[in-house]
Amino acid sequence: MDRVNRTSVHPVGAIIIASNAEGTIEQVLEPLKRLPLREIIVIVHGSVDRTLDMVRRHSGAIVIHDPQRIEPDVARALAARISRSDFLLFIEGDKVLNADELLPSLQNAAIGIENGTLARRHELAINEHHYSYV
């Protein structure tokens, strides 16, 4: 898959919630570089490993760090509040996903917004290795 130009406007943003994910965080971030995303927001919380340093090396990601552990719902709400995207893709920092399988869903979300069929903010959620509209 070719790298997508992020300078164009895309309605989907990715939000990654990570804690002690140094073993997987790079494999989570790398495929996202090839997707047509408006932004990538990473919340690193309560980590005692090198997760934060690894995320900081990822160019283009907005990084939020809290040294204390925070509840997943609080982390998602915080990231959603600062996001500029119409759709949000929530990803756990230890769940590696296949960008090729995810791309059709992202394209469908973009088409829906461009055609005016989606009038309010929606969320895309990732759970394990499958995804769905919520």
Summary of the structure (lengths in Angstrom):
residues: 134
radius of gyration: 14.1
end to end distance: 26.8
largest distance: 45.2
contacts: 398
relative contact order: 0.22
helix: 31%
strand: 27%
